Amino acid sequence: MSGPQSGPDGARSLEESTILVQAATVVPKGATRCLELRKIG
């Protein structure tokens, strides 16, 4: 592996992107859950 992907910076960016992806999937779930609760209530 060569280029920007190699080294600790690449690992760090990969970790950050994974966290961002998790956050991006968790936030909409919470938002839809709130909307469903509002519709029911």
N, C-alpha and C positions, 0 to 999 in steps of 0.2 A: 504493500500500500504506500503510495507516494502522493505528495500534494497536501492540500489543506486538511484532508481526512486523517492524515497520519499524526501521531503524537498525542499528548495530553489534551491539546486544544480540540482535536477532533473528537476525542472521547467526551470531553466536557460538552461540546455542542450537541453531540448525539444524546447525552443524558438530558440536556435542557430541552431538546426537541421532543423527547419522549414525555417529559413532564408537561410540555405545552400540549401535546396530543391528548394526554390523559385529562388535562384541565378542559380542553376543548370538547371532550366527549362528556365529561361530568357536568359541566355548566348547563348545556342544553337539557340534559335529563332533569336537573333540578328545576329549570324554567318550565318545562312541560308539566312536571309534577305540580308545580304551583298553579299553573293554568288549569289543570284538571281539578285541583282542590277548589279553585275559585268557581269553576263551572258547577261542581257538585254543591258547594255551599251557596 
